[in-house]
Amino acid sequence: MRVNPLADRVVIKMLEAEETTKSGIILTSAAQEKPQVAEVVAVGPGGMVDGNEVKMEVKVGDKVLISKYAGTEVKLDGEEYTIVKQGDILATVTD
């Protein structure tokens, strides 16, 4: 199944949370924070949103940093995705 987001929506797949700290301490699932870094899976066309022209700044494959509680989580074909507005994306992440 393919998801085609509308307007300024972006479909992302959250990257796994770190299970160990940089010093090597293993974290339990309760101690792990919700991941905020995700990979862009699909991007809407942009256009007019609430009377304003929206140009899409991200593209498929980008790694992005999102607001902590942003978006709507959906499950399709056994995979979990989050659909967010482009405004909920705070930054792109580079290696």
RALIN-V775380 format. One line per field, one symbol per residue. ss: DSSP state (@ for helix, = for strand, . for the rest). psi: psi as a letter, one per 20 degrees, with the letter a starting at -180 (. if undefined). burial: b if it has 9 or more other ideal C-beta (glycine too) atoms within 8 Angstrom, else e. A space follows every 10 residues. Layout:
# RALIN-V775380
ss: ???
psi: ???
burial: ???
This chain:
# RALIN-V775380
ss: ........== ====.....= .....=.... ......==== ===...===. .===...... ..====.... .=====..== =====@@@== ===..
psi: pppoqqckqp pqppqqqpiq rhjjppqrhh ipqpqiprpp hqpribbpok jqppppirrp iqpqprqgkq rppqppkiqp rppqqhiiph rqpq.
burial: eebebebbbb bbbbeeeeee eeeeeebeee ebeebbbbbb bbbbebeebe eeebebebee ebbbbbeeeb beebeeeeee bbbbebebbe ebeee
